[in-house]
Amino acid sequence: QVQVVESGGGQVQPGGSLNLSCVISGRSLDDYPVGWFRQAPGKEREGVSCISSTIRYADFVKGRFTISRDIAKKTVDLQMNSLKPEDTAAYYCKLYRYGIDYWGKGTLVTVSS
């Protein structure tokens, strides 16, 4: 059974940094796509970044966020720098494997002074 668990959220001041971590258990990570998504209150869930053999970022995080993975440890991290109040959201990790989406339960990020 595949499990996806996020951690690392919290409250930070504007301009600060957080590192989110996604741990996958139950199956190998290999080169399957893993994405970070976020959902702010009252808004739809949106893609933030994705990693497989390539890396993609949403325009609104380019230059500020960095995604990385450790296939052996089955982790995918999202380093978030220069955080803005509009980055406040629940952040979710998703593994796409053999046509199935495996979602974590999310970790909350709050950017405020």
Residue pairs with C-beta under 8 A, 6 or more apart in sequence:
1 26
2 24
2 25
2 26
2 27
2 95
2 97
2 102
3 24
3 25
3 26
3 102
4 22
4 23
4 24
4 93
4 94
4 95
4 102
4 103
4 104
5 22
5 23
5 25
5 104
5 105
6 20
6 21
6 22
6 91
6 92
6 93
6 104
6 105
6 106
6 107
7 20
7 21
7 23
7 107
8 18
8 19
8 20
8 21
8 107
9 18
9 20
9 90
9 91
9 107
9 108
9 109
10 18
10 108
10 109
10 110
11 110
11 111
11 112
12 18
12 83
12 109
12 110
12 111
13 111
13 112
13 113
14 83
14 84
14 85
14 111
14 112
14 113
15 82
15 83
16 83
16 111
17 79
17 80
17 81
17 82
17 83
18 80
18 83
18 109
19 77
19 78
19 79
19 80
20 36
20 77
20 78
20 80
20 91
20 93
20 107
20 109
21 75
21 76
21 77
21 78
22 34
22 36
22 75
22 76
22 77
22 78
22 93
22 104
23 74
23 75
24 34
24 74
24 75
24 76
24 95
24 102
25 74
27 97
28 71
28 74
29 69
29 71
29 74
29 76
29 95
30 71
31 52
31 53
31 71
32 52
32 95
32 96
32 97
33 50
33 51
33 52
33 95
33 96
34 50
34 51
34 52
34 69
34 76
34 93
34 94
34 95
34 96
35 47
35 48
35 49
35 50
35 51
35 93
35 94
35 96
36 47
36 48
36 49
36 50
36 67
36 76
36 78
36 91
36 92
36 93
36 94
37 45
37 46
37 47
37 48
37 91
37 92
37 93
37 94
38 45
38 46
38 48
38 87
38 89
38 90
38 91
38 92
38 109
39 45
39 46
39 89
39 90
39 92
39 106
40 86
40 88
40 89
40 90
41 89
43 89
45 92
46 58
47 58
48 57
48 58
48 61
48 65
48 78
48 91
49 55
49 56
49 57
49 58
49 61
49 65
49 67
49 78
50 56
50 67
51 67
51 68
51 69
51 76
55 67
57 65
57 67
60 86
61 80
61 87
64 80
64 81
64 82
64 83
65 78
65 79
65 80
65 81
66 78
66 79
66 81
67 76
67 77
67 78
67 79
68 76
68 77
68 79
69 75
69 76
69 77
70 76
70 77
76 93
78 91
80 87
80 109
83 109
83 111
84 111
85 111
85 112
86 111
87 109
87 111
88 109
88 110
88 111
88 112
89 108
89 109
90 106
90 107
90 108
90 109
91 106
91 107
91 108
91 109
92 103
92 104
92 105
92 106
93 103
93 104
94 101
94 102
94 103
94 104
95 101
95 102
96 102
